[in-house]
Amino acid sequence: MLFICSSIDWNDLDGELALFDPRDGRYHALNPPAAAIWRGIADGLSPAMIVARLAGLYAAPPDHIAADVAAFIDQALAKGLIERRGDAG
């Protein structure tokens, strides 16, 4: 399962999100689609559930959405913004 790292501070700014990682002092700005993925993670949704949620919001094929969700997750994991615990889902 995916979780937002407890050290990350984040705030909603008109549909976008601003993230701050105090461990390295870096800010990250998420556009609305990336913010929707982040909120899905914050809500405890699986990647498949996030894809389903985004498919309802955006007119894009689910396979494209799934690829974007997977890429976001990979990048966020690599940057230490989120972590995977327990189940591989």
Residue frames as qw, qx, qy, qz and C-alpha x, y, z in Angstrom:
[[0.000, 0.889, 0.457, 0.000, 0.00, 0.00, 0.00],
 [0.410, 0.436, -0.008, 0.801, 1.18, 3.54, -0.74],
 [0.370, -0.800, -0.369, 0.293, 1.48, 6.24, 1.89],
 [0.224, 0.873, -0.101, 0.422, 2.57, 9.85, 1.86],
 [0.596, 0.060, -0.497, 0.628, 5.75, 10.23, 3.89],
 [0.377, -0.772, -0.470, 0.200, 4.93, 11.80, 7.24],
 [0.419, -0.431, 0.013, 0.799, 7.60, 14.47, 6.84],
 [0.185, 0.287, 0.505, 0.793, 6.00, 15.92, 3.68],
 [0.149, 0.526, 0.405, -0.733, 3.94, 19.08, 4.14],
 [0.150, 0.257, 0.683, 0.667, 1.36, 19.76, 1.44],
 [0.189, 0.500, 0.366, -0.761, -1.22, 22.45, 0.74],
 [0.413, 0.584, 0.661, 0.229, -3.97, 22.86, -1.82],
 [0.067, -0.475, 0.101, 0.871, -3.59, 25.90, -4.08],
 [0.538, 0.488, -0.060, -0.685, -6.60, 26.26, -6.39],
 [0.932, 0.292, 0.008, -0.216, -6.59, 22.63, -7.56],
 [0.629, 0.505, -0.515, 0.291, -2.82, 22.30, -7.64],
 [0.793, -0.587, -0.116, 0.116, -0.72, 21.12, -4.74],
 [0.211, 0.784, -0.481, 0.331, 2.44, 22.54, -3.24],
 [0.924, -0.285, -0.215, 0.139, 4.61, 20.00, -1.44],
 [0.017, 0.836, -0.474, 0.277, 7.53, 20.76, 0.85],
 [0.918, -0.082, -0.334, 0.197, 10.12, 18.20, 1.88],
 [0.313, -0.915, 0.229, -0.115, 11.92, 19.56, 4.95],
 [0.886, -0.251, 0.265, 0.287, 14.53, 16.79, 4.69],
 [0.618, 0.115, 0.320, 0.709, 16.11, 18.48, 1.67],
 [0.027, -0.549, -0.125, 0.826, 14.35, 21.86, 1.67],
 [0.031, 0.023, 0.672, 0.740, 12.77, 21.27, -1.74],
 [0.515, 0.364, 0.322, -0.707, 9.37, 22.38, -2.93],
 [0.167, 0.117, 0.877, 0.435, 7.39, 20.41, -5.49],
 [0.452, 0.288, 0.090, -0.839, 4.42, 21.79, -7.44],
 [0.300, 0.186, 0.925, 0.140, 1.82, 19.32, -8.69],
 [0.289, -0.013, -0.391, -0.874, -0.48, 20.17, -11.56],
 [0.692, -0.094, 0.182, -0.693, -4.18, 19.18, -11.25],
 [0.889, 0.101, -0.400, -0.201, -3.80, 15.62, -12.65],
 [0.505, 0.245, -0.689, 0.459, -0.76, 14.92, -10.44],
 [0.263, -0.257, 0.467, -0.804, -2.59, 16.49, -7.49],
 [0.829, -0.077, -0.096, -0.546, -5.51, 14.11, -8.12],
 [0.790, 0.144, -0.579, 0.136, -3.10, 11.15, -7.97],
 [0.187, 0.292, -0.615, 0.708, -1.58, 12.53, -4.74],
 [0.535, -0.214, 0.257, -0.776, -5.02, 12.94, -3.18],
 [0.888, 0.008, -0.352, -0.295, -5.86, 9.37, -4.18],
 [0.595, 0.184, -0.659, 0.421, -2.77, 8.16, -2.35],
 [0.104, -0.256, 0.481, -0.832, -3.70, 10.32, 0.65],
 [0.724, -0.119, 0.030, -0.679, -7.18, 8.76, 0.58],
 [0.534, -0.272, 0.789, -0.133, -5.65, 5.27, 0.73],
 [0.823, 0.453, 0.056, -0.337, -6.66, 4.26, -2.78],
 [0.753, -0.098, 0.532, 0.375, -4.79, 1.59, -4.72],
 [0.095, -0.325, 0.491, 0.803, -3.25, 2.57, -8.06],
 [0.027, 0.322, 0.849, 0.418, -6.14, 0.82, -9.85],
 [0.079, -0.759, -0.602, 0.235, -8.67, 2.79, -7.82],
 [0.132, -0.629, 0.087, 0.761, -6.82, 6.03, -8.60],
 [0.085, -0.029, 0.706, 0.702, -6.98, 5.18, -12.32],
 [0.032, -0.568, -0.807, -0.158, -10.73, 4.58, -12.02],
 [0.123, -0.775, -0.344, 0.516, -11.20, 7.90, -10.20],
 [0.116, -0.494, 0.327, 0.797, -9.18, 9.80, -12.82],
 [0.117, 0.210, 0.818, 0.523, -11.02, 8.08, -15.67],
 [0.027, -0.746, -0.661, 0.074, -14.15, 9.70, -14.29],
 [0.163, -0.803, -0.084, 0.568, -12.49, 13.12, -14.26],
 [0.003, -0.603, 0.490, 0.629, -10.53, 13.16, -17.51],
 [0.836, 0.466, 0.098, -0.272, -11.45, 12.11, -21.02],
 [0.177, 0.642, -0.736, -0.120, -8.47, 9.84, -21.59],
 [0.836, 0.043, -0.523, -0.162, -8.13, 6.11, -22.21],
 [0.776, -0.609, 0.121, -0.117, -7.65, 4.16, -18.97],
 [0.909, 0.034, 0.004, 0.416, -4.42, 2.61, -20.25],
 [0.355, 0.620, -0.108, 0.691, -2.92, 6.09, -20.72],
 [0.458, -0.751, 0.119, -0.461, -4.13, 7.12, -17.28],
 [0.937, -0.338, 0.024, 0.083, -2.66, 3.93, -15.79],
 [0.747, 0.299, -0.082, 0.589, 0.71, 4.68, -17.40],
 [0.041, 0.712, -0.126, 0.690, 0.66, 8.23, -16.02],
 [0.707, -0.639, 0.076, -0.293, -0.31, 7.02, -12.53],
 [0.948, -0.119, -0.021, 0.293, 2.48, 4.42, -12.57],
 [0.541, 0.481, -0.109, 0.681, 5.02, 7.02, -13.73],
 [0.258, -0.761, 0.119, -0.583, 3.94, 9.46, -11.02],
 [0.862, -0.495, 0.050, -0.093, 4.18, 6.75, -8.35],
 [0.874, 0.122, -0.069, 0.465, 7.63, 5.69, -9.55],
 [0.306, 0.603, -0.131, 0.725, 8.90, 9.28, -9.47],
 [0.471, -0.718, 0.096, -0.503, 7.34, 10.05, -6.08],
 [0.940, -0.325, -0.012, 0.104, 8.84, 6.86, -4.61],
 [0.742, 0.294, -0.090, 0.595, 12.27, 7.73, -6.06],
 [0.078, 0.640, -0.135, 0.752, 12.08, 11.24, -4.55],
 [0.291, -0.111, -0.766, 0.562, 11.01, 9.86, -1.17],
 [0.331, -0.186, 0.015, -0.925, 7.69, 11.71, -1.21],
 [0.861, -0.161, -0.025, -0.482, 5.68, 8.53, -0.79],
 [0.096, -0.399, 0.907, -0.092, 6.52, 5.07, 0.47],
 [0.753, -0.043, -0.530, -0.388, 5.23, 1.58, -0.06],
 [0.277, -0.343, 0.762, -0.475, 4.39, -0.41, 3.05],
 [0.641, 0.070, 0.671, -0.365, 3.01, -3.89, 3.49],
 [0.715, 0.438, 0.545, 0.005, 1.06, -5.14, 0.50],
 [0.426, -0.081, 0.471, 0.768, 2.71, -4.54, -2.90],
 [0.215, 0.720, 0.629, 0.201, -0.59, -2.96, -4.16]]
